[in-house]
Amino acid sequence: MATLDYDKIINGIRKALYGYEVREYLAQSMEWTKAFVTQSVEQIKDYLRQAEAARDAAKASADKSATSATESANSAAE
């Protein structure tokens, strides 16, 4: 998958043949898009870290419960 170089795109738009206002509007739009995408990706990464931590905590709890159940069964058998 090819990655977009937003800075290169923004600079290219600013040097385009259109009038200054159009170039600046397009460049600012790209800057906003870049910031939005970057922020969204960071937020998704944070959600993923939270989900992984919850998964790990649930697994640890399940393992602890299984150990406790085994110990209880062994005690009952004695």
N, C-alpha and C positions, 0 to 999 in steps of 0.2 A: 504494500500500500504506500503510495507516495504521500509524503507530508507536505503541507503547504507552508511556504516561508512567507508569513504574513507581512513581516517588515519589508521584504523585497517587493511584495505586491503593493503595499502602501506607498513605498518610494516610487515605484513605477507609475502609479496613478497620479502622483503629484507631478511627474514629469510629462504627463500625457499632453496631447495637442489641444485639449479642450481649455476653456477659460479657467482662470485661477479658482473661482468660486466652486465650479463643478469638481475640479480636482480636489480641492480641500474638503468638500462635502463627502466625496467618495472615500478619501483617505480617512476622515474622521469616522465614517461608517465602518470601515475596515478595522480601525483601532478599537471601536466599541465591540465589534464582533470578536476580535481577538481576545479582548479582556473578558467578554462573556463566556467564550468557549474555554479559556484558561481557568476561569473561576468555576465553571461547571465541571470540568475534568477534576479539579482539586476536590470539589464537593463529592463527586462520585467516588474518588479514591478514599476519602474520609468515611463515607458510608460503607465501603467495602471493608475498611479496617474495623469498623464497628461491628459489622456482620461477622467477620472472622473471629473477633474477640468473643462475641456472643456464642458462636458455634463452639469455640474452644471451652468456654465456661460450661456450656450445656454438656459437652462430652466429659469434662472433668466431673461434673455433678452426676452424670449417668454412671461413670466408672466407680465413683465413690458409693453410689447407691447399690451397684452390683456387688461390690466388695462387702458392704454392710449386710446385704441379703445373704451372701455366701456365709459370712461369719455367723449370722443368726441361725441359718440352717444347720451349720456345724454344731452350734451350741445346743440347738434343739435335739439334734441326733445324739448328743452325749447325754 
